[in-house]
Amino acid sequence: MAERLSTAWPLQQQWVPWALIDQRLLWVVVAATLLGLVMMASASVSLGQQIMGDPLFYFKRQALFVLLAAAVAFTVLQVPLQLWERSGVWLLLLAIALLILVLIPGVGREVNGAVRWIPLGVINLQVAEPAKLLLSLYVAGYLVRRGEWLRTSMTAFLVPVAIAALCAFLLLRQPDFGTALLLMGLVMTLLFLAGAPLWRFLVLAAGLVAVAVMLVLYSPYRWQRVTAFMDPWSDPFHTGFQLTQSLIAIGRGEWLGVGLGGSVQKLFYLPEAHTDFVFSVLAEEIGLVGVLAVIALFAFLTLYALRLGWQCHRYRLHFAGYIAWAAGLAIGMQAFINMGVATGLLPTKGLTLPFFSYGGSSALVTGAFVGLLLRAGCELAYARAEGQRPEEERH
């Protein structure tokens, strides 16, 4: 096996052999994507009929986005991780440039008071999505280069924190509070997994909590979201409208749901039913059984990525390890926040549910993360096939 792979797949050349691709991850992604397409189609039927005169309008567009995302995943799968590692600084500059570009008057598109999108013809690019991916690639490379210093030097620890804070600041200017928190949480978790001392996180966490509290207190719309989260039924037709309608949808689903297509809340009661609250429609139509299945899909993907990252580090594939962690955490944390918002566990945030929510930017970036996960798994399988031993077996 090792000899065959060595001649059939030089790491920097040719297509990745099918035998190296982890089938479990691939089929979990396919299952999540297909279920997401079905639920997004169901959630968007009424909206498509009213706005575009075609009940399947949003489904057709999302199907196209899924095909493009699959093409992105396949392309990323063919790219050696070393190329991403070497391009880290340029990728970071591109991320910052996108976050600045969208704030320039006349460039960014405003929707519901937020300027988060750059029109690109058939798709509106939500710059926070590629910025999340590009920053993850840079931080992974930084942790490889500065891994030892990170454990002893405060400066080495603060550099990625400062870069993430800059990106979060630019996101807050849009404003996009949810993605800013996600970005900071992702970078902090990667630093922790890389071995940074715990006391630094406690100090930084205290500062971040203080900043978050100030941002909420001095922003009327954020304060409304917090009060609505604490008691949505006190004002169910204004500040608590989104959450109360979501909870009604989830409650109606009970164990087995009302049946696919049978949701009442998606009929213009539940705002953003096909994007931010598609999970609520899923809970209403296929019930607790469907909810647990979706949670299981995301749990498997996240735990798989964490385990893959750990195995990569054992074989000294450190960049692959950090990329696996970043991809799994980015998808898992965003899914947790979206489902937490829909169920009332977290204050309302405008974050999509990966694989399920309507949106081209989210689909393409999720596809890129999946491609990186698959590539990390392939490089690990190749190292094993070549006879490389884990780090602990070398001594």
C-alpha positions in Angstrom: 0.0 0.0 0.0 2.7 2.5 1.0 4.8 1.7 -2.1 1.8 2.0 -4.4 0.7 5.4 -2.9 4.3 6.7 -3.1 4.4 6.2 -6.8 0.8 6.9 -7.6 0.3 10.0 -5.6 3.3 12.3 -5.0 2.0 14.7 -2.4 2.4 17.8 -4.5 1.1 16.3 -7.8 -1.8 14.5 -9.5 -5.4 14.1 -8.2 -6.0 12.8 -4.7 -6.7 9.1 -4.9 -10.2 8.1 -3.8 -8.8 5.5 -1.4 -7.3 8.3 0.8 -10.6 10.2 1.2 -12.3 9.4 4.5 -15.7 8.0 3.5 -17.3 8.6 6.9 -16.8 12.4 6.7 -17.8 12.5 3.1 -21.1 10.8 3.7 -21.9 12.9 6.8 -21.4 16.0 4.7 -23.6 14.6 1.9 -26.3 13.7 4.4 -26.2 17.2 6.0 -26.3 18.9 2.6 -29.2 16.9 1.2 -31.3 17.3 4.4 -30.4 21.0 4.4 -31.6 21.4 0.8 -34.9 19.7 1.6 -35.5 21.8 4.7 -34.5 25.1 3.1 -36.8 24.3 0.1 -39.7 23.7 2.5 -39.0 26.8 4.6 -38.8 29.1 1.5 -41.8 27.9 -0.5 -44.2 30.6 0.6 -41.6 33.4 0.4 -40.5 32.3 -3.1 -44.1 32.3 -4.3 -44.9 35.7 -2.9 -41.7 37.6 -3.9 -40.6 35.8 -7.1 -43.8 34.0 -8.2 -41.9 30.7 -8.1 -42.2 28.5 -4.9 -38.9 26.8 -5.8 -37.0 30.0 -6.6 -34.7 29.8 -3.5 -34.3 26.1 -3.7 -33.0 26.4 -7.3 -30.5 29.1 -6.3 -29.4 27.1 -3.2 -29.0 24.0 -5.4 -26.7 26.0 -7.6 -24.7 27.3 -4.5 -24.4 23.6 -3.3 -22.9 22.6 -6.7 -20.5 25.5 -6.6 -19.6 24.6 -3.0 -18.9 21.0 -4.1 -16.6 22.4 -6.8 -14.8 24.6 -4.2 -14.4 21.6 -1.9 -13.0 19.5 -4.7 -10.6 22.2 -5.8 -9.4 22.8 -2.2 -8.9 19.1 -1.8 -6.4 19.1 -4.6 -4.3 21.9 -3.2 -1.4 20.8 -0.9 -1.7 22.4 2.6 1.8 23.7 2.3 0.6 26.3 -0.3 -1.9 27.7 2.1 0.7 27.8 4.9 3.1 29.7 2.7 0.4 32.2 1.7 -0.8 33.0 5.2 0.2 36.7 5.3 -1.4 37.4 1.9 -4.5 35.6 2.9 -4.7 37.7 6.1 -4.3 40.9 4.1 -7.1 39.8 1.7 -9.4 39.2 4.7 -8.7 42.6 6.1 -9.1 44.2 2.7 -12.5 42.6 2.2 -13.7 43.8 5.7 -12.6 47.3 4.9 -13.9 47.3 1.3 -17.5 46.5 2.3 -17.5 49.6 4.6 -16.7 52.0 1.7 -19.8 53.9 0.6 -21.1 52.7 -2.7 -19.3 49.3 -2.5 -21.1 47.6 0.3 -24.8 46.8 0.1 -27.1 47.7 3.0 -29.8 45.3 4.1 -31.9 45.9 7.2 -29.5 48.5 8.5 -26.4 46.3 8.1 -23.7 46.7 5.4 -22.3 43.2 5.1 -22.5 42.3 1.4 -20.6 43.2 -1.8 -22.8 42.7 -4.9 -21.1 40.4 -7.4 -23.9 39.9 -9.9 -25.5 36.5 -9.3 -24.3 36.5 -5.6 -24.0 39.0 -2.8 -20.7 38.2 -1.1 -21.0 38.3 2.7 -17.4 39.3 3.4 -17.5 37.9 7.0 -17.6 34.3 5.6 -14.4 34.4 3.5 -12.7 36.5 6.2 -13.4 33.7 8.7 -11.8 31.2 6.4 -8.8 33.3 5.5 -8.1 34.3 9.1 -8.2 30.6 10.1 -5.6 29.8 7.5 -3.3 32.6 8.7 -3.7 31.7 12.4 -3.0 28.0 11.7 0.3 29.0 9.9 1.2 31.4 12.7 0.7 28.7 15.3 3.1 26.4 13.4 5.8 29.1 13.2 5.4 30.5 16.7 4.2 27.4 18.6 7.1 27.3 21.0 7.1 31.0 21.7 3.4 31.0 22.2 3.8 29.0 25.4 6.4 31.4 26.9 6.0 34.8 25.2 3.1 37.2 25.9 3.9 39.0 22.7 3.5 35.8 20.6 0.2 35.3 22.3 -1.1 38.8 21.7 -0.3 39.0 18.0 -3.1 36.7 16.8 -5.4 38.2 19.4 -4.7 41.7 18.2 -5.3 40.6 14.6 -8.6 38.9 15.5 -9.6 42.0 17.5 -9.0 44.2 14.4 -11.1 41.9 12.3 -13.8 41.9 15.0 -13.7 45.7 15.1 -14.3 45.9 11.4 -17.2 43.4 11.7 -18.7 45.5 14.4 -18.7 48.5 12.0 -21.0 46.6 9.7 -22.5 45.8 12.3 -22.1 42.0 12.8 -21.8 41.3 16.5 -22.4 37.6 16.2 -19.6 36.9 13.7 -17.3 39.1 15.6 -17.8 37.0 18.7 -17.5 33.8 16.7 -14.2 35.0 15.2 -12.7 35.8 18.6 -14.0 32.6 20.1 -12.4 30.6 17.2 -9.0 32.2 17.5 -9.0 31.9 21.3 -9.9 28.2 21.2 -7.1 27.6 18.6 -4.6 29.4 20.9 -5.7 27.3 23.8 -5.4 24.0 21.9 -1.9 25.2 20.8 -0.8 25.2 24.4 -1.1 28.8 25.5 -1.2 29.1 29.3 -4.7 29.2 30.9 -4.1 32.3 33.0 -3.7 34.4 29.8 -7.2 33.3 28.7 -8.7 34.2 32.0 -7.3 37.7 31.9 -8.3 38.2 28.3 -11.7 36.6 28.8 -12.4 39.1 31.6 -11.5 42.0 29.2 -13.6 40.6 26.4 -16.6 40.2 28.7 -16.3 43.8 29.8 -16.1 45.0 26.2 -19.1 42.8 25.2 -21.2 44.2 28.1 -20.3 47.8 27.1 -21.2 47.1 23.5 -24.6 45.7 24.6 -25.3 48.5 27.1 -24.5 51.3 24.7 -26.3 49.9 21.7 -30.1 50.1 21.9 -30.8 47.3 19.4 -28.4 44.9 21.1 -29.9 45.7 24.5 -33.4 45.0 23.0 -32.1 41.6 21.9 -30.8 40.8 25.4 -34.0 41.8 27.1 -36.0 39.9 24.5 -33.9 36.8 25.1 -34.4 37.1 28.9 -38.2 37.4 28.6 -39.5 37.1 25.0 -43.1 36.8 26.1 -43.1 40.2 27.7 -43.2 41.8 24.2 -44.1 38.9 21.8 -45.1 41.2 19.0 -42.0 43.5 18.9 -38.7 42.7 20.6 -39.5 39.1 21.4 -41.3 38.3 18.1 -38.5 36.3 16.5 -37.8 34.1 19.5 -41.5 33.5 20.4 -42.3 32.5 16.9 -39.3 30.2 16.9 -40.3 28.6 20.2 -43.9 28.1 18.9 -42.5 26.3 15.8 -40.3 24.0 17.9 -43.1 23.3 20.4 -45.5 22.3 17.6 -43.0 19.8 16.3 -43.2 17.6 19.4 -41.6 14.1 18.8 -42.1 13.4 15.1 -43.1 16.8 13.7 -46.2 17.9 11.8 -44.8 16.4 8.5 -42.5 17.7 5.8 -44.1 20.9 4.3 -46.6 21.1 7.1 -45.1 24.0 9.0 -47.4 26.9 9.9 -44.8 29.2 11.3 -43.0 29.5 8.0 -46.1 31.1 6.5 -44.8 34.6 7.3 -45.0 34.2 11.0 -41.3 33.3 11.5 -38.9 35.9 10.2 -36.0 34.7 8.1 -37.4 31.2 8.1 -35.1 30.0 5.3 -31.9 31.6 6.7 -31.4 32.3 10.4 -34.4 30.2 11.6 -34.4 27.2 9.3 -33.7 25.0 12.3 -37.0 26.1 13.8 -38.9 25.0 10.7 -37.0 21.7 10.8 -38.0 21.1 14.4 -41.6 21.9 13.6 -41.8 19.6 10.5 -39.7 16.6 11.6 -39.8 17.0 15.3 -37.4 16.0 18.1 -36.2 13.0 16.1 -35.0 15.3 13.3 -33.5 17.8 15.7 -31.4 15.0 17.4 -30.3 13.7 14.0 -29.1 17.2 13.0 -27.3 17.7 16.3 -25.7 14.2 15.8 -24.4 15.2 12.3 -22.8 18.4 13.6 -21.4 16.6 16.7 -19.8 13.9 14.5 -18.3 16.5 12.2 -16.9 18.6 15.0 -15.5 15.6 17.0 -14.1 14.1 13.9 -12.2 17.3 13.1 -10.8 17.5 16.7 -9.7 13.9 16.6 -8.2 14.4 13.1 -6.3 17.4 14.3 -4.9 15.5 17.2 -3.8 12.6 15.0 -2.1 15.1 12.5 -0.1 16.6 15.4 1.1 13.1 16.4 2.5 12.6 12.9 4.1 16.1 13.0 1.6 17.5 10.4 1.1 20.5 12.6 -0.5 22.8 10.0 -2.9 20.1 8.9 -3.8 19.6 12.6 -4.5 23.3 13.2 -6.5 23.5 10.0 -8.6 20.5 11.0 -9.3 22.1 14.4 -10.2 25.4 12.8 -12.5 23.9 10.2 -14.4 21.7 12.8 -14.6 24.5 15.3 -15.8 27.1 12.8 -18.6 24.8 11.6 -19.5 23.4 15.0 -19.5 26.7 16.9 -21.6 28.5 14.2 -24.1 25.6 14.3 -24.2 25.7 18.1 -24.9 29.4 18.1 -27.6 29.2 15.4 -29.4 26.3 17.2 -28.9 28.1 20.5 -30.6 31.2 19.2 -33.5 29.3 17.7 -34.1 27.4 21.0 -33.7 30.5 23.2 -30.5 29.4 24.8 -28.6 32.4 23.3 -29.6 36.0 22.4 -30.5 36.5 18.8 -27.6 36.6 16.3 -27.7 36.7 12.6 -25.7 33.6 12.0 -26.6 31.0 9.5 -26.8 27.2 10.0 -24.1 25.5 7.9 -25.4 23.2 5.2 -29.0 24.2 6.0 -29.5 28.0 5.7 -30.0 29.8 2.4 -27.0 31.7 1.3 -24.2 31.5 -1.3 -21.4 32.9 0.8 -22.0 30.5 3.7 -22.3 27.5 1.3 -19.0 28.3 -0.5 -17.0 28.9 2.6 -18.5 25.7 4.3 -17.4 23.8 1.1 -13.9 25.2 1.5 -13.7 24.1 5.1 -14.9 20.6 4.1 -12.2 20.5 1.4 -9.5 21.5 3.9 -10.8 18.8 6.3 -10.7 16.2 3.6 -7.2 17.3 2.5 -5.9 17.1 6.1 -7.2 13.6 6.3 -5.6 12.6 3.0 -2.2 14.0 4.1 -2.5 12.0 7.3 -3.4 8.8 5.5 -0.5 9.4 3.1 1.9 9.8 6.0 0.7 6.6 7.5 0.9 4.8 4.2 4.5 5.9 3.8 5.4 4.3 7.0 5.8 7.4 9.1 5.5 6.7 12.8 3.7 8.8 15.5 5.9 11.2 17.5 5.7 9.1 20.7 7.0 6.0 18.9 10.2 7.7 17.7 11.8 7.8 21.2 
